[in-house]
Amino acid sequence: MAKRIAVVVSQGQSQNPAKRGLEEDIVAALIMEPGVDVTVIPHLYDLKPDGTGMLALDGIKGNMIVLSWLYERGARWILDRNNICGQEGQTLIKADDEDKDDEENAAADDAKARVIDQRDIPNRRIYCVDLRVHHTAQPYIDEIKRIADESTQKLVQLGDWLQGVAKPEQLERFVNPTNTTALGGNGNGKSRPEEADDVPLQPTDIIRIEETGDRRWYPVIDYSRCTNCMECIDFCLFGVYGVDRVETILVEQPDNCRKGCPACSRVCPENAIMFPQHKTPAIAGAPVGLVGLKIDLSKLFGAPDEGKSAEEMAALERDEQLVMVGRDAVGMAVGIRKRQEGVSEEPRDELDDLIDGLDELDI
């Protein structure tokens, strides 16, 4: 039975020797670690959707540990926007203030429908680990070993369960998979002879992905918070946002975004929009509570203290970008009004259903 786990090390954007040293220390320590496959990629946020880095990540079908210089939320939803999805793996590596923030997030949960509730998430786990928490490699090595052991134990438990319920031929396919989607090898579905239960797992070569390109800047949506209110698409005047076939908001043209502008994140009522490279933690994906808590948004998002709200600050930032491309400033007149205002809270009736049915007929 394959018992390997993929570890991805996302390099920092700069050539900072301390960061490079930490990355290489982690990679070096994992070279002789049995059952672990290591892939080194350029900075996760900068990867092109069709580049070799994302193709390598897309080829990993089993559980994955991603170490990056990003907040966990930022890394997870960057992967998600590139269709690299999975259940959220819980890591023990957290900043000192994150435990409190996690409790606040749980307390702020409410009955609102979130986009993630409508999604079918693959049955594998993705663990996102922030490389900024510790300055030495050992805590990360220990956490990788813990996760790998946890994943192995779950496989063993699954095998034990199958022993009792599966037919012999089904059990044989589980133990010795032959299809190309098996969760074995380096994640590309190919099994290895040394992965048999009676042969010790052997270390593998480090895969290093090279990819050239500029630093990117675009919004990332956290669908575990997003309610699909569409305020971002109303607010943004640069064509960044769009909707998919089921009318769910998405970042359709990421490279239309104006570099350095985080304005749309300030108007999101659920704090669901991130810019992972922004200097303000709440905008970059720090685990702050949902807006349902009574938080001073102006201070949370780094607005100045001279009385401006988050929305006013967002309008100023947007106007600055509009003027830079030769367009007129619009201030608070466009895209600020909450879409939910004025919407009836009355329950749906037969007339509502009839109107929806006519809309679907497109006549």
N, C-alpha and C positions, 0 to 999 in steps of 0.2 A: 504494500500500500504506500503510495507517495506521501511523504511527510515533510514537505519542504514549504518554506515561506519566503516570499519575495520582500527584500528590503531595498527601498529606493532612496538614494541620497541626492537631494536637490541642492546644487551648489549656490552659494551666494552670488549676487550680481557683481560684486567687486572682487578684486584680487587680494582682499585683506588677508595678510598672512595668518592672523589668528583664526579667522574663519576657515581658511584653506587647511590649516593645521588640524583643526578639530574634525573637519570632514575626512581627511586622510587618516587620522588616528582611528576613526570609527571603521573606515573601510579596511584598514590593515588588521584590525582586531577581528573582523568578520571573515577574513580570508580562510582561516582554518576552522571556522565554526560549522559543524555538520548541520545539514538540513536548511541552510540559508543561502539564497541566491541574491547577489548584490548588483544593482544597476545604478550607475552614477549618471545623472542628467544635468543639463544646465538649469538655471533658475526656473522653477515650475511656472511662475506667472508669465514669463517671457516666451514660453514654448509656443510654436506655431501649431494650429489645429491639425495640419497635415504634415508636420515635420517629423523627423526621426524620433524625437523625444516622446511625443504623444503616441506614435506608433508602437514604441517599445512599451509604454505603459498600458496601452490597449491590449497588448499581447499577454499581459499578466491576468490570468483568469481566477486565481485563488486568492487567499488572504494576502494583504499587502500592508507593509509598514512604510510610510513616507515621512522622511525626516527633511525638514525645510526650515528656512529662516523666515517663517510666517506663522501667524496665529493658526491654531488648529482649524477654526472655522474657515479662514481664508483658503488654506490648502485644500480642505475637503470640498469646498464648493467650486474651486478652480477645476479640480478633477471632475466634479459632477457636470460642469458646463461642457466638458469634453467627452461626455458619456462614459466616464470611468466611475462607475457607481458601486455602492455596496452599503451594507449596514455600518453604522458608526462604531468603530472599535474604541473602547475606553482605555486610555493610557494613564499611567500613574505619574507621568512627568508633567507637572503643571507649575505655573508661577505661584508665588506665595498667596496672591489674592484671588486665584481662580476658584478655589473651593467655595469661598463665600459667594462669588458670582454665580456658580452653578446652582447653589441653593436659591438665589434670587430668581434665576431663570425658571426653576421648577415652580416657585411660588407665583410667578407671573403668568403661568400657563392658564389659558382660558378656553372658552368654548368656540372660539373663532375657527373657521375652516382654513387650514393651511394647505398650500399647494402640495406639500409632501404627502399629505393624507391620501391624495388621489394617484400616487405613483407606485409602480411595482418595482421594488428594490431587489436587486440580486441577492441571493443567499450566500454572501461572503462578507468578510469584514475588512474595512480599510481603517488603519490606525494612522492618524496624523500627529506627528511629534514636532514640537517647536525646538529648534536647535539653539534658541537664545536663552533657554532656561538655565543650562549648565555650561561651564567653561571647559570641562574635561570630558573625555569620551566614555569613561567607565559607567556613569549613570545610564547612558544611552545603550551601551552594550548589555547591561543588566536588564533593561526594559525590553530589549529585543529578545533576549533569551526567555524572559518571562512570557512574552506574547507567543513566542514559538512553542514553548511548553504547553501553554493554554490551548493553542490551536491543535497540537498533537493529541492532547487529552480529549478534545471534542471529537476528533476523528476516531479515536479508539472507542469512545462512547457510542458513536454512530455505528461503528463496526459491530460492537456488542449487541446493539439494538437490532441490526440487520440479521445477526445470527439467529435471532428468535423469530423474525417475521418474514424474511426474504426467502425466495426459492433458491435452490443451490446454484442455478445458472445466473441468477441476479447477483448473488453474493460473489460469484467468481468474477463477474464484470466489475464489481466494486473494488475487489482486491487487485485485479489485474486489468485495468481499463485499457481499451483498444481504440476508443474514439478520439477524435482530435480536440474535444473539449474537456478532456480529463484534467483535473487540477493537479498536474504533476510537473516534474522537471523544473525548468526555470519559469514556469507559468505559461509556456506556449503550447501546453497540451501534450508534449512529448514525454513519455515515461523513460526512465533510465534503468539499466540493468542493476545498478548498485542500490536501487531503492527497494529491492525486495526485503521482506521482513528479516531474512536471515543474513543479510549483508549490510555492514555498517554504511551509513550515508557518508558520501565523500564530499569534500569541498569543491566548489566550482570556480571558474575564472570570473573575475570582475568584468562586467560589461560597462564600458564607458561610452556614452553617447555624446557626440560633438554636434553642435548646431549653432550656426551663426545667425545673427539678427539683432535688431535694436531692442532696447528696453521698451516694454509696452505699458500702456495705461488704459484700463477699461474697468467698468463696474462688474462686480460678481454678486449674484443673487443667492441669498440663503433661503432656499425653499422651505426649510423647516419653520421659518418665520413669515415668509411672504403669504399674504392673503389674496393676491391677485387684484388689488384695488386699482391698479393702473395709474396711480398718481405720478409715477416716474415717467411713463410714456407721455403724459400730458405736460409734464414740466420740461423734459429735455427737448431742445429745439435743434438738435444736431443729428437726429435720425439714428440714435444708438439703439433704442429699444424697438421691439416688435412683438408679435404674438405668433404662437404656433397654430397648428390645425385645430386644436381644441381650445383656442382663445386663452392660452396661458402666456403670461408675460415672459419675455426672454431678452437677452442681450443679443440683438440680431446683427448689428454692425459695430463690433467692439472698437475697431480702429477709427471710427468716426468720433470717438470721445476726445475731448480736448484735454491734452496732457496737463496734469496737475489740478484739474477741476473736479472736486468731489460734491458739487452742489446737489445732485439728485439724492445722494445719501442723506442729506440733511432734511429733505422733505418726506422721506419714507416714514410713514407712521409706525412701522413695526421694526425699524432698525434692521431691515433685511438686505440693504445694499451696502456692499463693502468695496473699498479700494485698498487691496492688501498692502500696497506700498506707501500708503499715506502715513504721515507722522503722528496723526491723532489716533490713539488706540481704538476708540469706538468706531471710527471709520475704517480702520485697517482690519477689523475683525476680532478685536478683544472680546472676551466672554462677558460683556456687560448685559444687564438685565433687559428684558423687553420693555418697550415704551409704555406698556400697561402699568409699570411701576411709576411712581411719581418722581421722575428724574428731571432735573433742570437740563433740557436739551441744549440750550445755548452753551452751557459750560461743557456738557458731555461732548459736543461736537466741535469744541474749540472756537466758538464764536467770541468776539471781543466783549468786554465788560461794559461798553457804553450803551447798554439797553437794547441791542439788536437781538431779535429772536433767531432761531435756527433757520426759519423760512426767509427772513429778511436777509440773512447772511447768504443763503443759497441764491436768492435773486440777484444780489450784488455780484456774486461769483459768476453767475450765468451771464449777466450783462457785460462783464469784463471780457468774457470769451466771445460774445456776440460782436462787440465793438472791434475786437482784434481781427475778426474775419470780415469786417466791413458791413455788418448788419446793425440794425437799430436796437438799442436797449429797450427792454419791455418792462423792467421792474417787476412789481407784484401783480401786474395786470394779466399775466398769462401763466396758466398751469399751477397756480398756488391754491386756488379754492379746492377744498377737499371734495372728491367725487362722491363720497358717501353723504354729504350734506344734502338735505332735501329728499333723500330716498325714503320712500315709505317703509315703515317697519311692520305694516299689516301683513298677515299671512297670505300666501298665494291662493287664488281662487280659480274657477274654471276659465274665466276670461283670460287670466295670465297664461294658462296652459294653451289656450286657443291662439293667442298672439304669438307665443313661442313656436307653435306648430306652423303658423303661416310664415314666420321668419325662416324656418328651416326649409320650407318649400321654395324659397327664393323667387317669389313671383311678384 
